[in-house]
Amino acid sequence: MHATRLKLAFLAAVVLSSRGFVIVNTKATTRSKQIIKYPTYSSAAAAASKKNNEDEKGSSSVVVESPAPVFVTSHPVLSQVYPALLDHKDTYGHPNIPLGSKEGKQCETLRRLHIQGKLSLEQVELLTNLGFRWHSLEDVYETCEFDKLFDRLVDYRKAEGNISPPKKYPADPELGAWVTGIRRLGRDKVLPAHAERLNAIGFEWTSPRQCGSAFMEQYRQIQSRIAEGEKESVWTASSKVQRWIKAQQEACTKGALSETRKHYMETILGENWKEWKPLE
């Protein structure tokens, strides 16, 4: 009976393998297990299916897993770290592996490749749906090597005649993100030596490209009045401003406010802007 079960398990694995499944582990254990797993990288994947058969004489374990899409297996970094991302999410509820390990460093590499525009839409969507945390634009300044990006900015100025690459700059997405992130941080939050070098080449701390959205129009009006020393009058004199701030607070509570807009709100109201109330 035991030999028969082993033969059936082996034949099942062969048949499934011929239909596009991959055997990822086969070993002897004290239990007889046959597990067919469908990982979350497939949008049509089913939940893991398990069938356990007890056998007093000992037995085998066959684990069969559906193959990863080509856009996973063909990527040198993603193909290596993806199983660890799934395991980390199963254990901790998210796939963001800490930096102090090989897999954590591979996660940082993926974030850098994303900023550089070197991940496909499918790869980005896959990781985003998994709960993978990407770098914000402000993080780009912290994680990139300043000298290299600075040199690329100087080259951009020579080629284009200005020092303001767009945020989504197709020729060098990382440079566009880096410049945008520095502007969001402001000169007071970058290293003094870095700010001095940027000033020396005529760096514009405010982008000449201004967004025309209603949010940004209102934001710029408030920012301008605060710069002129009229902060308190802004809050007390304009019911329109108060309604606007309340709308952003409500959007944030509902999870509908982008990280970029949260950052802008902090710049005019401080870190506790979500608890802000108008002055009486």
C-alpha positions in Angstrom: 0.0 0.0 0.0 2.8 2.4 0.9 4.7 1.7 -2.3 1.5 2.3 -4.3 0.9 5.6 -2.7 4.4 6.7 -3.5 3.9 5.7 -7.2 0.6 7.6 -7.4 2.2 10.7 -5.9 5.1 10.6 -8.3 2.7 10.1 -11.3 0.6 13.0 -10.2 3.6 15.2 -10.1 4.7 14.1 -13.6 1.3 14.8 -15.0 1.0 18.3 -13.4 4.5 19.1 -14.5 3.6 18.3 -18.1 0.7 20.8 -17.8 2.9 23.7 -16.7 3.3 23.2 -13.0 6.7 23.0 -11.3 7.7 20.6 -8.5 9.4 22.8 -5.9 10.1 20.3 -3.2 10.0 16.5 -2.7 11.3 14.8 0.5 10.5 12.0 2.9 8.7 12.9 6.1 6.8 11.2 8.9 3.6 12.2 7.1 2.2 11.7 3.6 1.4 15.0 2.1 0.5 16.2 -1.3 0.2 20.0 -1.6 -0.7 21.9 -4.7 0.0 25.6 -4.2 -1.1 28.6 -6.3 1.0 31.6 -5.4 -0.4 35.2 -5.4 1.6 36.3 -8.4 -1.2 35.1 -10.7 -4.3 37.2 -10.8 -6.3 34.1 -11.4 -4.6 32.1 -8.7 -6.7 30.0 -6.4 -6.1 29.5 -2.7 -3.6 26.9 -1.6 -5.1 23.4 -1.8 -3.9 20.8 0.6 -4.6 17.1 1.0 -3.0 15.2 3.9 -2.9 11.4 4.1 -1.6 9.8 7.3 0.5 6.6 7.0 2.0 4.8 10.0 4.9 3.4 7.9 6.3 6.8 6.9 6.0 8.4 3.5 6.7 11.2 1.1 5.9 14.9 0.6 5.3 16.4 -2.8 4.8 20.2 -3.2 3.7 21.4 -6.6 3.5 25.1 -7.4 2.2 26.9 -10.5 4.9 28.7 -12.5 5.7 32.4 -12.0 4.9 34.7 -15.0 7.7 35.4 -17.4 8.0 39.0 -16.1 9.0 37.6 -12.8 11.3 34.7 -13.8 13.0 36.8 -16.4 14.0 39.6 -14.0 17.4 38.9 -12.3 16.4 40.6 -9.0 12.7 40.0 -8.8 13.0 36.3 -9.6 15.4 35.8 -6.7 13.6 37.8 -4.0 9.9 37.1 -4.9 9.6 33.9 -2.8 11.0 35.7 0.2 8.5 38.5 -0.3 5.7 36.0 -0.2 7.1 34.3 2.9 7.6 37.7 4.7 4.1 38.7 4.0 2.7 35.4 5.2 4.6 35.9 8.5 4.4 39.7 9.1 1.5 40.8 7.0 3.6 42.8 4.5 6.4 42.1 2.1 8.8 44.9 3.1 11.9 43.0 4.3 14.3 45.0 6.5 17.5 46.2 4.9 19.9 44.2 7.1 19.6 41.0 5.0 20.3 39.9 1.4 16.6 40.0 0.6 16.2 43.4 2.2 19.0 44.8 0.0 17.3 43.3 -3.0 14.1 45.1 -2.0 16.1 48.4 -2.0 17.4 47.5 -5.5 13.8 47.1 -6.7 12.9 50.5 -5.3 15.8 52.1 -7.0 15.0 50.3 -10.3 11.4 51.6 -10.0 12.6 55.2 -9.6 14.9 54.7 -12.6 11.9 53.5 -14.7 13.5 50.1 -15.2 10.5 47.9 -13.9 7.7 47.1 -16.2 4.1 48.0 -15.5 3.3 44.4 -14.8 6.2 44.1 -12.3 5.1 47.4 -10.5 1.5 46.3 -10.4 2.4 42.9 -9.0 4.5 44.4 -6.2 2.1 47.2 -5.4 -0.8 44.8 -5.1 1.3 42.7 -2.7 1.8 45.7 -0.5 5.4 46.5 -1.4 6.5 49.9 -0.2 8.1 52.1 -2.8 10.4 55.1 -2.2 8.7 58.5 -2.0 10.4 61.3 -4.0 11.9 62.6 -0.8 13.5 59.2 -0.1 15.4 59.5 -3.4 17.7 62.2 -2.0 18.5 60.0 1.0 19.1 56.8 -1.0 20.9 58.0 -4.1 24.6 59.0 -4.3 24.6 62.8 -4.4 27.8 63.2 -6.5 26.6 61.0 -9.3 23.1 62.7 -9.5 24.7 66.2 -9.2 27.0 65.4 -12.2 24.0 64.3 -14.2 22.2 67.5 -13.3 25.1 69.5 -14.6 25.1 67.5 -17.8 21.4 68.2 -18.1 22.0 71.9 -17.8 24.6 71.8 -20.5 22.3 69.9 -22.9 19.0 71.6 -22.1 20.0 75.1 -21.0 18.1 75.0 -17.7 18.4 73.2 -14.4 14.8 71.9 -14.0 14.3 68.4 -15.4 10.6 67.4 -15.2 9.5 65.1 -12.4 8.8 62.4 -15.0 11.8 62.8 -17.3 11.9 60.0 -19.8 15.6 60.2 -20.5 16.6 59.9 -16.9 13.6 59.2 -14.5 15.9 59.0 -11.5 17.3 62.5 -12.1 13.8 64.0 -12.4 12.7 62.3 -9.2 15.9 63.4 -7.4 15.4 67.0 -8.3 11.7 67.0 -7.3 12.5 65.3 -4.0 15.1 67.9 -3.1 12.7 70.7 -3.8 10.1 69.1 -1.6 12.6 68.7 1.2 13.7 72.3 0.8 17.2 73.7 1.3 16.9 73.5 5.2 16.5 69.7 5.1 19.4 68.8 2.8 23.0 68.7 3.9 24.5 72.3 4.0 27.4 71.2 1.7 24.8 69.8 -0.8 22.7 73.0 -0.7 25.9 75.1 -1.3 26.8 73.1 -4.3 23.3 73.3 -5.7 23.2 77.0 -5.2 26.6 77.4 -6.9 25.1 76.0 -10.2 21.9 78.1 -9.9 19.6 75.4 -8.6 16.0 76.6 -8.5 14.5 75.5 -5.2 11.0 76.1 -6.5 10.0 74.4 -9.8 9.2 76.8 -12.7 6.7 74.2 -13.7 3.6 74.8 -11.6 0.7 72.4 -11.3 -2.6 74.1 -12.3 -4.8 71.9 -10.1 -7.3 73.6 -7.6 -5.3 72.0 -4.8 -2.0 73.6 -5.8 -3.6 76.9 -6.6 -5.0 77.1 -3.1 -1.8 75.8 -1.6 0.4 78.4 -3.4 -1.9 81.2 -2.2 -1.6 80.1 1.4 2.1 79.6 1.1 2.6 83.1 -0.3 0.6 84.7 2.6 2.5 82.7 5.2 5.8 83.9 3.7 4.6 87.4 4.0 3.9 86.9 7.8 0.1 86.6 7.5 -0.3 83.1 8.8 -2.8 83.9 11.5 -4.9 86.1 9.3 -5.1 83.4 6.7 -6.7 81.0 9.2 -9.1 83.4 10.8 -10.2 85.6 7.9 -10.9 83.1 5.1 -13.7 80.5 5.6 -12.7 79.3 2.1 -9.2 78.3 3.4 -10.7 76.6 6.5 -13.1 74.6 4.3 -10.2 73.6 2.1 -8.1 72.4 5.0 -11.0 70.5 6.4 -11.5 68.8 3.0 -7.9 67.7 3.0 -8.2 66.3 6.5 -11.3 64.3 5.6 -9.7 63.0 2.4 -6.7 61.9 4.5 -8.9 60.1 7.0 -10.6 58.2 4.1 -7.2 57.3 2.6 -7.8 59.4 -0.5 -5.0 61.9 -0.1 -1.7 61.3 -1.8 1.6 61.2 0.0 2.6 64.3 -2.0 -0.4 66.3 -0.8 0.2 65.2 2.7 3.7 66.6 2.5 2.4 69.9 1.2 -0.1 70.1 4.1 2.8 69.5 6.5 4.8 72.4 5.0 2.1 74.9 5.8 0.5 73.5 9.0 3.2 71.3 10.5 3.3 67.6 11.3 0.1 67.7 13.2 -1.9 69.2 10.4 -4.5 66.5 10.6 -5.5 67.7 14.1 -5.5 71.4 13.1 -8.4 73.5 14.0 -9.1 77.2 12.9 -8.1 79.9 15.4 -11.1 81.5 17.1 
